[in-house]
Amino acid sequence: MRCNEQIRITPVRLINDKNEQVGIIPTLEAMRLAREAGADLVEVSPMERPPVCRIMDYGKWKYKQRKKEQKSHTAGAHGQQLKELRIKSVKIDIHDQTTTVNKARKFLEDGHKVQFNLMFKGREMAHVDLGRAILERFKADLDVMAKPEREPKLEGRRMIMVLTPRSGGPAPQ
């Protein structure tokens, strides 16, 4: 998009900052009006004859476009994201398990997938069954509102399980 002095063609069809058509005027006059409004003259339809220009804050518009683009990249399909909950050890306290379940419940209610990531340290690798039991307990606690997309599986020193929200929306509690 061309902006301000980059616009060489004259005359232009002008749309002011209130989104009203001003009409076909010389480019220099359009730039003067844009300066008086404290904004930029931006060419929005260069292929039209005469080209259509709008008085707007170009920097603000570019910023909003960039934010919109970033949001569309992170949101993915239908705004669903993969939220990760890390469990640092198989020696997790019952209250910590409750807190983790509540966090997962909140994410699932918002329509996000939840990945549980259980880390094994040192000799805990000899007790993989304890880790599987913890993840199975999480799965049972959230069974009403989530279904497993990926069952608990050991990968190196971590066990990973992914739950996805049930299609019927948030379940009554």
N, CA and C atoms as an extended XYZ file, in Angstrom:
519
Properties=species:S:1:pos:R:3:atomname:S:1:resname:S:1:resid:I:1 pbc="F F F"
N         0.836       -1.186        0.000 N   MET     1
C         0.000        0.000        0.000 CA  MET     1
C         0.875        1.241        0.000 C   MET     1
N         0.512        2.175       -0.866 N   ARG     2
C         1.255        3.437       -0.895 CA  ARG     2
C         0.639        4.399        0.115 C   ARG     2
N         1.506        5.270        0.637 N   CYS     3
C         1.086        6.157        1.708 CA  CYS     3
C         1.689        7.550        1.484 C   CYS     3
N         0.922        8.582        1.749 N   ASN     4
C         1.348        9.982        1.690 CA  ASN     4
C         2.072       10.344        0.386 C   ASN     4
N         3.343       10.737        0.459 N   GLU     5
C         4.077       11.222       -0.725 CA  GLU     5
C         4.347       10.138       -1.770 C   GLU     5
N         4.148        8.886       -1.432 N   GLN     6
C         4.351        7.800       -2.396 CA  GLN     6
C         3.244        7.787       -3.455 C   GLN     6
N         2.121        8.412       -3.154 N   ILE     7
C         0.994        8.462       -4.094 CA  ILE     7
C         1.284        9.542       -5.124 C   ILE     7
N         1.464        9.145       -6.370 N   ARG     8
C         1.865       10.074       -7.431 CA  ARG     8
C         0.706       10.441       -8.370 C   ARG     8
N        -0.279        9.558       -8.482 N   ILE     9
C        -1.363        9.776       -9.443 CA  ILE     9
C        -2.307       10.854       -8.921 C   ILE     9
N        -2.710       11.730       -9.810 N   THR    10
C        -3.693       12.740       -9.430 CA  THR    10
C        -4.782       12.746      -10.490 C   THR    10
N        -6.006       12.945      -10.252 N   PRO    11
C        -6.654       13.108       -8.952 CA  PRO    11
C        -6.929       11.758       -8.297 C   PRO    11
N        -7.460       11.777       -7.058 N   VAL    12
C        -7.820       10.563       -6.330 CA  VAL    12
C        -9.238       10.695       -5.791 C   VAL    12
N        -9.880        9.551       -5.587 N   ARG    13
C       -11.196        9.537       -4.923 CA  ARG    13
C       -10.902        9.429       -3.432 C   ARG    13
N       -11.389       10.370       -2.640 N   LEU    14
C       -11.018       10.455       -1.232 CA  LEU    14
C       -12.160       10.027       -0.308 C   LEU    14
N       -11.775        9.230        0.688 N   ILE    15
C       -12.681        8.858        1.779 CA  ILE    15
C       -12.057        9.418        3.042 C   ILE    15
N       -12.799       10.226        3.797 N   ASN    16
C       -12.203       10.888        4.964 CA  ASN    16
C       -12.131        9.961        6.177 C   ASN    16
N       -11.632       10.494        7.295 N   ASP    17
C       -11.444        9.679        8.493 CA  ASP    17
C       -12.754        9.283        9.165 C   ASP    17
N       -13.874        9.868        8.758 N   LYS    18
C       -15.187        9.498        9.288 CA  LYS    18
C       -15.891        8.494        8.369 C   LYS    18
N       -15.138        7.978        7.400 N   ASN    19
C       -15.614        6.983        6.441 CA  ASN    19
C       -16.672        7.555        5.484 C   ASN    19
N       -16.588        8.845        5.196 N   GLU    20
C       -17.510        9.489        4.254 CA  GLU    20
C       -16.754        9.802        2.966 C   GLU    20
N       -17.448        9.640        1.826 N   GLN    21
C       -16.817        9.970        0.540 CA  GLN    21
C       -16.762       11.475        0.368 C   GLN    21
N       -15.566       11.982        0.102 N   VAL    22
C       -15.381       13.413       -0.137 CA  VAL    22
C       -15.581       13.709       -1.619 C   VAL    22
N       -15.081       12.785       -2.461 N   GLY    23
C       -15.213       12.954       -3.900 CA  GLY    23
C       -13.855       12.853       -4.588 C   GLY    23
N       -13.809       13.262       -5.841 N   ILE    24
C       -12.573       13.203       -6.617 CA  ILE    24
C       -11.887       14.559       -6.495 C   ILE    24
N       -10.669       14.534       -5.891 N   ILE    25
C        -9.935       15.784       -5.684 CA  ILE    25
C        -8.459       15.577       -6.035 C   ILE    25
N        -7.706       16.664       -6.257 N   PRO    26
C        -6.265       16.526       -6.543 CA  PRO    26
C        -5.528       15.896       -5.353 C   PRO    26
N        -4.463       15.163       -5.648 N   THR    27
C        -3.704       14.451       -4.618 CA  THR    27
C        -3.131       15.402       -3.573 C   THR    27
N        -2.617       16.559       -4.006 N   LEU    28
C        -2.051       17.518       -3.056 CA  LEU    28
C        -3.107       18.015       -2.072 C   LEU    28
N        -4.322       18.241       -2.552 N   GLU    29
C        -5.420       18.670       -1.689 CA  GLU    29
C        -5.762       17.566       -0.683 C   GLU    29
N        -5.763       16.314       -1.141 N   ALA    30
C        -6.053       15.176       -0.267 CA  ALA    30
C        -4.981       15.050        0.820 C   ALA    30
N        -3.707       15.253        0.449 N   MET    31
C        -2.623       15.192        1.438 CA  MET    31
C        -2.760       16.313        2.465 C   MET    31
N        -3.175       17.511        2.007 N   ARG    32
C        -3.366       18.635        2.926 CA  ARG    32
C        -4.470       18.309        3.934 C   ARG    32
N        -5.583       17.730        3.448 N   LEU    33
C        -6.684       17.345        4.338 CA  LEU    33
C        -6.235       16.277        5.355 C   LEU    33
N        -5.406       15.346        4.899 N   ALA    34
C        -4.909       14.288        5.793 CA  ALA    34
C        -4.020       14.894        6.879 C   ALA    34
N        -3.141       15.817        6.487 N   ARG    35
C        -2.263       16.477        7.469 CA  ARG    35
C        -3.077       17.251        8.492 C   ARG    35
N        -4.120       17.959        8.017 N   GLU    36
C        -4.977       18.725        8.928 CA  GLU    36
C        -5.686       17.806        9.928 C   GLU    36
N        -6.026       16.602        9.483 N   ALA    37
C        -6.696       15.633       10.359 CA  ALA    37
C        -5.693       14.915       11.266 C   ALA    37
N        -4.388       15.147       11.043 N   GLY    38
C        -3.357       14.485       11.841 CA  GLY    38
C        -3.233       13.015       11.521 C   GLY    38
N        -3.495       12.663       10.271 N   ALA    39
C        -3.462       11.251        9.860 CA  ALA    39
C        -2.680       11.122        8.552 C   ALA    39
N        -2.730        9.944        7.967 N   ASP    40
C        -2.021        9.656        6.714 CA  ASP    40
C        -3.019        9.489        5.576 C   ASP    40
N        -2.540        9.746        4.368 N   LEU    41
C        -3.320        9.478        3.159 CA  LEU    41
C        -2.846        8.124        2.642 C   LEU    41
N        -3.754        7.138        2.614 N   VAL    42
C        -3.387        5.774        2.246 CA  VAL    42
C        -4.186        5.342        1.026 C   VAL    42
N        -3.470        4.797        0.039 N   GLU    43
C        -4.106        4.307       -1.186 CA  GLU    43
C        -4.657        2.908       -0.903 C   GLU    43
N        -5.980        2.761       -0.916 N   VAL    44
C        -6.592        1.469       -0.590 CA  VAL    44
C        -6.983        0.658       -1.821 C   VAL    44
N        -7.282        1.317       -2.924 N   SER    45
C        -7.615        0.609       -4.169 CA  SER    45
C        -6.828        1.228       -5.315 C   SER    45
N        -5.575        0.798       -5.516 N   PRO    46
C        -4.731        1.410       -6.539 CA  PRO    46
C        -5.154        1.092       -7.975 C   PRO    46
N        -5.921        0.011       -8.177 N   MET    47
C        -6.277       -0.400       -9.537 CA  MET    47
C        -7.489        0.355      -10.085 C   MET    47
N        -8.228        1.030       -9.218 N   GLU    48
C        -9.388        1.810       -9.667 CA  GLU    48
C        -8.912        3.062      -10.406 C   GLU    48
N        -9.775        3.630      -11.232 N   ARG    49
C        -9.471        4.896      -11.912 CA  ARG    49
C       -10.563        5.879      -11.595 C   ARG    49
N       -10.355        6.932      -10.885 N   PRO    50
C        -9.122        7.272      -10.166 CA  PRO    50
C        -8.944        6.387       -8.940 C   PRO    50
N        -7.678        6.234       -8.452 N   PRO    51
C        -7.423        5.378       -7.294 CA  PRO    51
C        -8.149        5.893       -6.041 C   PRO    51
N        -8.573        4.958       -5.191 N   VAL    52
C        -9.294        5.317       -3.970 CA  VAL    52
C        -8.281        5.464       -2.838 C   VAL    52
N        -8.345        6.609       -2.142 N   CYS    53
C        -7.460        6.875       -1.012 CA  CYS    53
C        -8.304        7.159        0.223 C   CYS    53
N        -7.753        6.813        1.370 N   ARG    54
C        -8.474        7.000        2.627 CA  ARG    54
C        -7.577        7.745        3.609 C   ARG    54
N        -8.189        8.621        4.390 N   ILE    55
C        -7.466        9.304        5.461 CA  ILE    55
C        -7.592        8.431        6.703 C   ILE    55
N        -6.435        7.935        7.212 N   MET    56
C        -6.432        7.052        8.386 CA  MET    56
C        -5.076        7.106        9.061 C   MET    56
N        -5.006        6.568       10.271 N   ASP    57
C        -3.735        6.432       10.976 CA  ASP    57
C        -3.103        5.132       10.480 C   ASP    57
N        -2.143        5.231        9.565 N   TYR    58
C        -1.572        4.066        8.905 CA  TYR    58
C        -0.822        3.168        9.892 C   TYR    58
N        -0.075        3.758       10.811 N   GLY    59
C         0.677        2.973       11.795 CA  GLY    59
C        -0.252        2.143       12.665 C   GLY    59
N        -1.346        2.740       13.110 N   LYS    60
C        -2.327        2.043       13.949 CA  LYS    60
C        -2.987        0.909       13.163 C   LYS    60
N        -3.306        1.167       11.897 N   TRP    61
C        -3.930        0.155       11.052 CA  TRP    61
C        -2.988       -1.033       10.853 C   TRP    61
N        -1.684       -0.737       10.585 N   LYS    62
C        -0.694       -1.803       10.394 CA  LYS    62
C        -0.543       -2.638       11.665 C   LYS    62
N        -0.536       -1.975       12.816 N   TYR    63
C        -0.413       -2.660       14.103 CA  TYR    63
C        -1.587       -3.615       14.309 C   TYR    63
N        -2.813       -3.137       14.038 N   LYS    64
C        -3.994       -3.984       14.208 CA  LYS    64
C        -3.950       -5.187       13.265 C   LYS    64
N        -3.497       -4.968       12.017 N   GLN    65
C        -3.393       -6.064       11.053 CA  GLN    65
C        -2.413       -7.126       11.551 C   GLN    65
N        -1.263       -6.663       12.085 N   ARG    66
C        -0.248       -7.595       12.573 CA  ARG    66
C        -0.799       -8.398       13.757 C   ARG    66
N        -1.516       -7.736       14.661 N   LYS    67
C        -2.110       -8.417       15.813 CA  LYS    67
C        -3.143       -9.448       15.361 C   LYS    67
N        -3.961       -9.082       14.382 N   LYS    68
C        -4.987       -9.986       13.865 CA  LYS    68
C        -4.331      -11.218       13.239 C   LYS    68
N        -3.234      -11.004       12.513 N   GLU    69
C        -2.513      -12.094       11.874 CA  GLU    69
C        -1.899      -13.021       12.922 C   GLU    69
N        -1.295      -12.445       13.962 N   GLN    70
C        -0.708      -13.255       15.027 CA  GLN    70
C        -1.777      -14.079       15.726 C   GLN    70
N        -2.914      -13.479       15.970 N   LYS    71
C        -3.993      -14.180       16.654 CA  LYS    71
C        -4.489      -15.355       15.812 C   LYS    71
N        -4.586      -15.154       14.497 N   SER    72
C        -5.056      -16.242       13.633 CA  SER    72
C        -4.039      -17.376       13.583 C   SER    72
N        -2.746      -17.055       13.702 N   HIS    73
C        -1.729      -18.108       13.700 CA  HIS    73
C        -1.779      -18.927       14.974 C   HIS    73
N        -1.948      -18.255       16.130 N   THR    74
C        -1.919      -18.975       17.399 CA  THR    74
C        -3.225      -19.703       17.675 C   THR    74
N        -4.319      -19.180       17.182 N   ALA    75
C        -5.618      -19.765       17.512 CA  ALA    75
C        -5.809      -21.138       16.885 C   ALA    75
N        -5.333      -21.352       15.683 N   GLY    76
C        -5.526      -22.638       15.025 CA  GLY    76
C        -6.977      -22.831       14.639 C   GLY    76
N        -7.410      -24.099       14.608 N   ALA    77
C        -8.776      -24.417       14.202 CA  ALA    77
C        -9.744      -24.100       15.329 C   ALA    77
N       -10.720      -23.251       15.063 N   HIS    78
C       -11.801      -22.899       15.985 CA  HIS    78
C       -11.285      -22.366       17.318 C   HIS    78
N       -10.123      -21.735       17.341 N   GLY    79
C        -9.614      -21.149       18.560 CA  GLY    79
C        -9.115      -22.176       19.569 C   GLY    79
N        -8.948      -23.423       19.163 N   GLN    80
C        -8.516      -24.472       20.077 CA  GLN    80
C        -6.992      -24.499       20.147 C   GLN    80
N        -6.473      -24.511       21.363 N   GLN    81
C        -5.033      -24.579       21.568 CA  GLN    81
C        -4.703      -25.807       22.398 C   GLN    81
N        -3.439      -26.187       22.366 N   LEU    82
C        -2.963      -27.278       23.200 CA  LEU    82
C        -2.331      -26.654       24.438 C   LEU    82
N        -2.951      -26.881       25.595 N   LYS    83
C        -2.440      -26.354       26.859 CA  LYS    83
C        -1.678      -27.473       27.562 C   LYS    83
N        -0.480      -27.146       28.064 N   GLU    84
C         0.358      -28.156       28.692 CA  GLU    84
C         0.363      -27.972       30.203 C   GLU    84
N         0.142      -29.064       30.932 N   LEU    85
C         0.251      -29.065       32.391 CA  LEU    85
C         1.384      -30.012       32.760 C   LEU    85
N         2.411      -29.471       33.416 N   ARG    86
C         3.570      -30.281       33.786 CA  ARG    86
C         3.448      -30.767       35.218 C   ARG    86
N         3.712      -32.029       35.390 N   ILE    87
C         3.764      -32.628       36.714 CA  ILE    87
C         5.227      -33.021       36.898 C   ILE    87
N         5.889      -32.410       37.884 N   LYS    88
C         7.343      -32.516       37.975 CA  LYS    88
C         7.849      -33.836       38.551 C   LYS    88
N         6.971      -34.607       39.202 N   SER    89
C         7.432      -35.839       39.823 CA  SER    89
C         6.239      -36.765       40.087 C   SER    89
N         6.527      -38.056       40.281 N   VAL    90
C         5.461      -38.986       40.648 CA  VAL    90
C         5.086      -38.808       42.118 C   VAL    90
N         5.872      -38.037       42.871 N   LYS    91
C         5.605      -37.783       44.291 CA  LYS    91
C         4.690      -36.574       44.466 C   LYS    91
N         3.702      -36.428       43.588 N   ILE    92
C         2.796      -35.277       43.624 CA  ILE    92
C         1.785      -35.452       44.763 C   ILE    92
N         1.573      -34.383       45.511 N   ASP    93
C         0.647      -34.385       46.647 CA  ASP    93
C        -0.798      -34.400       46.130 C   ASP    93
N        -1.717      -34.898       46.935 N   ILE    94
C        -3.129      -34.997       46.541 CA  ILE    94
C        -3.725      -33.610       46.268 C   ILE    94
N        -3.299      -32.607       47.056 N   HIS    95
C        -3.803      -31.248       46.842 CA  HIS    95
C        -3.284      -30.665       45.522 C   HIS    95
N        -2.038      -30.994       45.187 N   ASP    96
C        -1.481      -30.541       43.908 CA  ASP    96
C        -2.219      -31.211       42.745 C   ASP    96
N        -2.604      -32.457       42.941 N   GLN    97
C        -3.375      -33.160       41.907 CA  GLN    97
C        -4.728      -32.474       41.709 C   GLN    97
N        -5.362      -32.077       42.809 N   THR    98
C        -6.657      -31.392       42.726 CA  THR    98
C        -6.511      -30.070       41.979 C   THR    98
N        -5.450      -29.315       42.295 N   THR    99
C        -5.201      -28.041       41.619 CA  THR    99
C        -4.990      -28.262       40.120 C   THR    99
N        -4.226      -29.281       39.775 N   THR   100
C        -3.964      -29.593       38.360 CA  THR   100
C        -5.250      -29.981       37.638 C   THR   100
N        -6.090      -30.767       38.298 N   VAL   101
C        -7.373      -31.158       37.698 CA  VAL   101
C        -8.243      -29.926       37.468 C   VAL   101
N        -8.256      -29.004       38.432 N   ASN   102
C        -9.059      -27.784       38.280 CA  ASN   102
C        -8.560      -26.917       37.122 C   ASN   102
N        -7.239      -26.817       36.963 N   LYS   103
C        -6.677      -26.065       35.834 CA  LYS   103
C        -7.084      -26.722       34.516 C   LYS   103
N        -6.957      -28.052       34.471 N   ALA   104
C        -7.318      -28.785       33.254 CA  ALA   104
C        -8.803      -28.602       32.944 C   ALA   104
N        -9.639      -28.641       33.987 N   ARG   105
C       -11.083      -28.468       33.803 CA  ARG   105
C       -11.365      -27.100       33.171 C   ARG   105
N       -10.687      -26.055       33.648 N   LYS   106
C       -10.866      -24.695       33.115 CA  LYS   106
C       -10.472      -24.649       31.633 C   LYS   106
N        -9.327      -25.247       31.300 N   PHE   107
C        -8.884      -25.264       29.904 CA  PHE   107
C        -9.887      -26.004       29.015 C   PHE   107
N       -10.386      -27.132       29.493 N   LEU   108
C       -11.333      -27.925       28.715 CA  LEU   108
C       -12.653      -27.177       28.525 C   LEU   108
N       -13.092      -26.448       29.577 N   GLU   109
C       -14.321      -25.655       29.459 CA  GLU   109
C       -14.166      -24.560       28.407 C   GLU   109
N       -12.952      -24.035       28.273 N   ASP   110
C       -12.681      -23.014       27.255 CA  ASP   110
C       -12.515      -23.617       25.868 C   ASP   110
N       -12.581      -24.962       25.772 N   GLY   111
C       -12.519      -25.635       24.472 CA  GLY   111
C       -11.116      -25.991       24.021 C   GLY   111
N       -10.134      -25.975       24.928 N   HIS   112
C        -8.752      -26.292       24.566 CA  HIS   112
C        -8.431      -27.751       24.895 C   HIS   112
N        -7.458      -28.296       24.166 N   LYS   113
C        -6.940      -29.619       24.498 CA  LYS   113
C        -5.959      -29.449       25.659 C   LYS   113
N        -5.792      -30.507       26.458 N   VAL   114
C        -4.865      -30.450       27.588 CA  VAL   114
C        -3.875      -31.601       27.470 C   VAL   114
N        -2.590      -31.245       27.541 N   GLN   115
C        -1.540      -32.264       27.521 CA  GLN   115
C        -0.928      -32.341       28.911 C   GLN   115
N        -0.994      -33.535       29.513 N   PHE   116
C        -0.358      -33.767       30.805 CA  PHE   116
C         1.042      -34.308       30.530 C   PHE   116
N         2.033      -33.713       31.187 N   ASN   117
C         3.423      -34.054       30.952 CA  ASN   117
C         4.037      -34.418       32.300 C   ASN   117
N         4.177      -35.704       32.590 N   LEU   118
C         4.708      -36.172       33.869 CA  LEU   118
C         6.185      -36.499       33.717 C   LEU   118
N         7.019      -35.823       34.519 N   MET   119
C         8.473      -36.005       34.427 CA  MET   119
C         8.931      -37.059       35.434 C   MET   119
N         9.856      -37.885       35.014 N   PHE   120
C        10.463      -38.865       35.911 CA  PHE   120
C        11.896      -38.445       36.178 C   PHE   120
N        12.268      -38.440       37.480 N   LYS   121
C        13.630      -38.053       37.862 CA  LYS   121
C        14.353      -39.268       38.435 C   LYS   121
N        15.607      -39.411       38.097 N   GLY   122
C        16.473      -40.427       38.693 CA  GLY   122
C        15.867      -41.811       38.742 C   GLY   122
N        15.737      -42.335       39.951 N   ARG   123
C        15.260      -43.716       40.135 CA  ARG   123
C        13.757      -43.857       40.007 C   ARG   123
N        13.052      -42.754       39.803 N   GLU   124
C        11.600      -42.837       39.593 CA  GLU   124
C        11.275      -43.637       38.335 C   GLU   124
N        12.242      -43.769       37.429 N   MET   125
C        12.022      -44.535       36.193 CA  MET   125
C        11.688      -45.999       36.504 C   MET   125
N        12.068      -46.459       37.683 N   ALA   126
C        11.750      -47.835       38.076 CA  ALA   126
C        10.274      -47.971       38.458 C   ALA   126
N         9.587      -46.820       38.631 N   HIS   127
C         8.184      -46.843       39.055 CA  HIS   127
C         7.280      -46.158       38.032 C   HIS   127
N         7.411      -46.557       36.808 N   VAL   128
C         6.595      -46.009       35.729 CA  VAL   128
C         5.109      -46.279       35.996 C   VAL   128
N         4.821      -47.391       36.668 N   ASP   129
C         3.435      -47.747       36.978 CA  ASP   129
C         2.773      -46.697       37.881 C   ASP   129
N         3.533      -46.063       38.786 N   LEU   130
C         2.987      -45.003       39.639 CA  LEU   130
C         2.589      -43.793       38.783 C   LEU   130
N         3.427      -43.461       37.818 N   GLY   131
C         3.137      -42.346       36.916 CA  GLY   131
C         1.898      -42.614       36.079 C   GLY   131
N         1.788      -43.842       35.574 N   ARG   132
C         0.620      -44.206       34.774 CA  ARG   132
C        -0.650      -44.117       35.625 C   ARG   132
N        -0.565      -44.529       36.899 N   ALA   133
C        -1.715      -44.470       37.807 CA  ALA   133
C        -2.149      -43.014       38.040 C   ALA   133
N        -1.179      -42.112       38.179 N   ILE   134
C        -1.501      -40.684       38.378 CA  ILE   134
C        -2.241      -40.142       37.162 C   ILE   134
N        -1.729      -40.421       35.963 N   LEU   135
C        -2.370      -39.922       34.744 CA  LEU   135
C        -3.749      -40.559       34.547 C   LEU   135
N        -3.877      -41.836       34.909 N   GLU   136
C        -5.185      -42.496       34.805 CA  GLU   136
C        -6.187      -41.851       35.764 C   GLU   136
N        -5.702      -41.422       36.946 N   ARG   137
C        -6.566      -40.747       37.911 CA  ARG   137
C        -7.038      -39.404       37.338 C   ARG   137
N        -6.125      -38.671       36.680 N   PHE   138
C        -6.517      -37.415       36.028 CA  PHE   138
C        -7.581      -37.682       34.968 C   PHE   138
N        -7.358      -38.734       34.177 N   LYS   139
C        -8.300      -39.077       33.107 CA  LYS   139
C        -9.672      -39.417       33.690 C   LYS   139
N        -9.702      -40.161       34.794 N   ALA   140
C       -10.969      -40.541       35.431 CA  ALA   140
C       -11.676      -39.310       36.000 C   ALA   140
N       -10.920      -38.395       36.612 N   ASP   141
C       -11.518      -37.185       37.194 CA  ASP   141
C       -12.143      -36.292       36.123 C   ASP   141
N       -11.572      -36.290       34.934 N   LEU   142
C       -12.043      -35.413       33.859 CA  LEU   142
C       -12.878      -36.153       32.816 C   LEU   142
N       -13.231      -37.408       33.088 N   ASP   143
C       -13.925      -38.260       32.118 CA  ASP   143
C       -15.249      -37.668       31.644 C   ASP   143
N       -15.938      -36.931       32.514 N   VAL   144
C       -17.244      -36.375       32.168 CA  VAL   144
C       -17.131      -35.344       31.048 C   VAL   144
N       -16.049      -34.572       31.068 N   MET   145
C       -15.948      -33.470       30.106 CA  MET   145
C       -14.871      -33.661       29.044 C   MET   145
N       -14.043      -34.707       29.167 N   ALA   146
C       -12.956      -34.891       28.204 CA  ALA   146
C       -12.794      -36.352       27.840 C   ALA   146
N       -12.309      -36.550       26.633 N   LYS   147
C       -11.993      -37.914       26.196 CA  LYS   147
C       -10.512      -37.944       25.823 C   LYS   147
N        -9.863      -39.084       26.005 N   PRO   148
C        -8.433      -39.150       25.689 CA  PRO   148
C        -8.198      -39.121       24.182 C   PRO   148
N        -7.347      -38.218       23.765 N   GLU   149
C        -6.920      -38.190       22.366 CA  GLU   149
C        -5.679      -39.056       22.227 C   GLU   149
N        -4.902      -39.090       23.301 N   ARG   150
C        -3.673      -39.876       23.326 CA  ARG   150
C        -3.532      -40.467       24.725 C   ARG   150
N        -3.526      -41.772       24.805 N   GLU   151
C        -3.412      -42.462       26.095 CA  GLU   151
C        -2.021      -42.206       26.694 C   GLU   151
N        -1.856      -42.392       28.016 N   PRO   152
C        -0.535      -42.194       28.635 CA  PRO   152
C         0.522      -43.068       27.974 C   PRO   152
N         1.597      -42.420       27.546 N   LYS   153
C         2.654      -43.141       26.838 CA  LYS   153
C         3.997      -42.608       27.305 C   LYS   153
N         4.926      -43.503       27.580 N   LEU   154
C         6.252      -43.127       28.052 CA  LEU   154
C         7.125      -42.743       26.860 C   LEU   154
N         7.725      -41.557       26.932 N   GLU   155
C         8.663      -41.096       25.907 CA  GLU   155
C         9.899      -40.583       26.621 C   GLU   155
N        10.938      -41.417       26.662 N   GLY   156
C        12.151      -41.029       27.380 CA  GLY   156
C        11.884      -40.972       28.874 C   GLY   156
N        12.114      -39.815       29.486 N   ARG   157
C        11.905      -39.642       30.923 CA  ARG   157
C        10.584      -38.942       31.234 C   ARG   157
N         9.690      -38.886       30.272 N   ARG   158
C         8.394      -38.261       30.536 CA  ARG   158
C         7.266      -39.130       29.997 C   ARG   158
N         6.129      -39.023       30.659 N   MET   159
C         4.934      -39.735       30.227 CA  MET   159
C         3.920      -38.671       29.812 C   MET   159
N         3.369      -38.834       28.620 N   ILE   160
C         2.494      -37.810       28.054 CA  ILE   160
C         1.104      -38.388       27.800 C   ILE   160
N         0.089      -37.585       28.142 N   MET   161
C        -1.300      -37.943       27.851 CA  MET   161
C        -1.996      -36.671       27.369 C   MET   161
N        -2.828      -36.779       26.327 N   VAL   162
C        -3.568      -35.630       25.805 CA  VAL   162
C        -5.063      -35.909       25.912 C   VAL   162
N        -5.783      -34.938       26.508 N   LEU   163
C        -7.243      -35.026       26.599 CA  LEU   163
C        -7.842      -33.926       25.741 C   LEU   163
N        -8.959      -34.226       25.093 N   THR   164
C        -9.645      -33.259       24.259 CA  THR   164
C       -11.081      -33.124       24.770 C   THR   164
N       -11.668      -31.917       24.671 N   PRO   165
C       -13.029      -31.738       25.195 CA  PRO   165
C       -14.039      -32.609       24.433 C   PRO   165
N       -15.033      -33.077       25.154 N   ARG   166
C       -16.105      -33.837       24.512 CA  ARG   166
C       -16.908      -32.903       23.623 C   ARG   166
N       -17.464      -33.418       22.533 N   SER   167
C       -18.123      -32.589       21.528 CA  SER   167
C       -19.412      -31.947       21.997 C   SER   167
N       -20.030      -32.439       23.043 N   GLY   168
C       -21.297      -31.894       23.519 CA  GLY   168
C       -21.172      -30.593       24.285 C   GLY   168
N       -19.979      -30.008       24.330 N   GLY   169
C       -19.772      -28.779       25.078 CA  GLY   169
C       -19.494      -29.103       26.536 C   GLY   169
N       -19.400      -28.095       27.375 N   PRO   170
C       -19.114      -28.339       28.774 CA  PRO   170
C       -20.234      -29.137       29.450 C   PRO   170
N       -19.841      -30.153       30.165 N   ALA   171
C       -20.824      -31.011       30.828 CA  ALA   171
C       -21.268      -30.387       32.141 C   ALA   171
N       -22.525      -30.626       32.568 N   PRO   172
C       -22.980      -30.093       33.858 CA  PRO   172
C       -22.238      -30.765       35.003 C   PRO   172
N       -22.016      -29.987       36.079 N   GLN   173
C       -21.253      -30.541       37.196 CA  GLN   173
C       -22.118      -30.746       38.389 C   GLN   173
